[in-house]
């Protein structure tokens, strides 16, 4: 972290992804997505002095939309501590929905920006799982 801005990282891969698409009673598109986002353990490990190392894990979800409401849930699923755990900690502190509007296509790409953290000099986080529900009009 420099000047209060957290470093942004992206997943290396996605696993066990699922997609359910249907229509609501009022004719809107509804999409439910879930899966696991794999993170490089060296990107998300505790600081050498044992303090919190916080970063932003960012990734796109789903297709492009014309109009969309989104509800995400993200939580950690794979963590490790190598030796003795001294004040160890792992966290998904928050998850924000970012709506990237493209004026040419008049559509939006939804991405999640999750503040994650690891504490302890030999603590690591390797995966988070996500569950996202979207309702609106697909592009």
Backbone torsions as a table, in degrees:
resi	resn	phi	psi	omega
1	UNK	NA	127.6	176.1
2	UNK	-130.4	132.8	-178.5
3	UNK	57.1	32.1	176.8
4	UNK	78.3	2.9	180.0
5	UNK	-101.3	124.8	-179.5
6	UNK	-79.7	142.2	175.6
7	UNK	-65.1	141.2	178.5
8	UNK	-100.7	133.4	176.5
9	UNK	-125.7	158.8	177.9
10	UNK	-121.3	154.8	175.9
11	UNK	-63.8	150.4	174.2
12	UNK	-80.0	-32.2	-176.3
13	UNK	-160.7	164.9	175.1
14	UNK	-121.9	141.0	-177.0
15	UNK	-130.6	153.3	175.3
16	UNK	47.9	50.7	-179.3
17	UNK	-81.1	141.4	178.9
18	UNK	-132.5	148.4	-179.2
19	UNK	-141.8	127.7	174.4
20	UNK	-122.5	123.9	-179.5
21	UNK	-125.5	133.8	178.9
22	UNK	-153.0	-172.2	175.5
23	UNK	-120.6	146.6	176.3
24	UNK	-81.2	170.6	179.6
25	UNK	-59.9	-27.5	179.6
26	UNK	-95.9	14.7	172.3
27	UNK	87.3	6.8	177.3
28	UNK	-82.4	157.1	174.9
29	UNK	-79.3	139.4	175.9
30	UNK	-128.4	130.5	-177.4
31	UNK	-131.7	130.8	175.6
32	UNK	-118.5	124.3	-179.0
33	UNK	-121.3	143.7	173.6
34	UNK	-149.8	160.6	178.2
35	UNK	167.4	-171.3	179.8
36	UNK	-121.3	131.6	176.1
37	UNK	-103.3	120.9	-178.5
38	UNK	-90.6	133.2	-178.1
39	UNK	-116.5	141.6	174.2
40	UNK	-64.8	122.6	-178.1
41	UNK	-56.4	-30.8	177.9
42	UNK	-72.2	-22.3	175.6
43	UNK	-75.9	-28.0	-173.3
44	UNK	-131.3	75.7	178.2
45	UNK	-132.4	160.7	179.3
46	UNK	-65.7	158.7	177.5
47	UNK	-71.6	152.1	-180.0
48	UNK	-56.9	-29.1	-179.9
49	UNK	-87.6	5.7	176.8
50	UNK	85.6	3.8	179.1
51	UNK	-86.5	171.0	179.8
52	UNK	-65.3	136.3	170.1
53	UNK	-114.4	108.3	-177.3
54	UNK	-109.0	141.2	178.3
55	UNK	-143.1	170.4	174.7
56	UNK	-104.4	119.8	174.1
57	UNK	-95.5	117.5	-174.2
58	UNK	-122.3	136.4	175.7
59	UNK	-159.7	149.2	177.9
60	UNK	-78.6	149.5	175.6
61	UNK	-133.5	133.9	172.2
62	UNK	72.7	-178.6	179.8
63	UNK	-81.1	-177.7	177.1
64	UNK	-81.3	148.3	-175.9
65	UNK	-125.8	155.3	169.4
66	UNK	-85.6	-49.7	178.1
67	UNK	-138.7	138.4	-176.9
68	UNK	-154.3	143.5	167.3
69	UNK	-115.3	136.7	-172.5
70	UNK	-131.5	137.6	174.5
71	UNK	-127.5	112.3	179.9
72	UNK	-106.0	154.3	168.5
73	UNK	-135.2	127.4	178.4
74	UNK	-132.3	134.5	177.6
75	UNK	-145.9	158.8	-179.1
76	UNK	-77.1	147.4	-178.9
77	UNK	-132.4	-20.3	179.0
78	UNK	-138.1	114.6	179.9
79	UNK	-131.6	164.5	178.7
80	UNK	-155.1	147.1	170.4
81	UNK	-128.8	127.0	-171.2
82	UNK	-72.3	-49.8	-175.3
83	UNK	-122.2	-136.6	179.4
84	UNK	-66.9	133.7	178.5
85	UNK	-86.0	110.2	177.4
86	UNK	-107.7	101.4	-178.7
87	UNK	55.6	39.6	-178.0
88	UNK	-67.4	151.3	177.1
89	UNK	-161.0	149.2	176.7
90	UNK	-137.9	143.6	-175.0
91	UNK	-154.5	144.2	159.8
92	UNK	-113.4	99.9	-171.7
93	UNK	-76.2	-33.8	-179.2
94	UNK	-164.1	162.9	176.0
95	UNK	-141.7	117.9	179.3
96	UNK	-105.9	144.3	174.6
97	UNK	-92.5	127.3	177.6
98	UNK	-113.3	129.2	-176.1
99	UNK	-108.6	99.7	-177.6
100	UNK	-90.4	103.0	-176.9
101	UNK	-84.9	131.5	175.9
102	UNK	-107.4	110.5	-176.4
103	UNK	-66.8	-25.5	-179.8
104	UNK	-69.4	-49.9	-179.1
105	UNK	-88.7	-7.2	-177.1
106	UNK	54.8	40.0	-178.9
107	UNK	-134.8	168.6	-176.4
108	UNK	-123.7	137.7	170.1
109	UNK	-104.6	126.8	-179.3
110	UNK	-92.5	133.1	173.6
111	UNK	-131.4	156.9	176.9
112	UNK	-108.1	137.0	175.9
113	UNK	-123.3	106.6	-172.8
114	UNK	-110.2	126.9	174.6
115	UNK	-84.7	115.9	-177.5
116	UNK	-120.1	159.4	-179.0
117	UNK	-155.7	153.4	175.7
118	UNK	-135.4	139.0	178.0
119	UNK	-127.5	138.7	-179.3
120	UNK	115.3	136.6	-173.3
121	UNK	-62.0	-24.4	179.5
122	UNK	-122.1	32.2	176.0
123	UNK	-99.3	143.8	-177.4
124	UNK	-137.4	152.6	168.7
125	UNK	-124.0	130.7	-175.6
126	UNK	-112.6	-26.4	-178.3
127	UNK	-148.0	149.3	166.6
128	UNK	-126.1	152.5	172.8
129	UNK	-107.3	153.4	-179.7
130	UNK	-134.0	150.0	176.5
131	UNK	-141.4	118.1	-174.2
132	UNK	-129.5	129.4	173.1
133	UNK	-110.9	129.5	-179.8
134	UNK	-127.5	136.2	177.5
135	UNK	-132.5	133.0	179.7
136	UNK	166.9	-146.8	178.1
137	UNK	-119.1	119.0	177.4
138	UNK	-66.5	148.0	179.3
139	UNK	-75.9	NA	NA
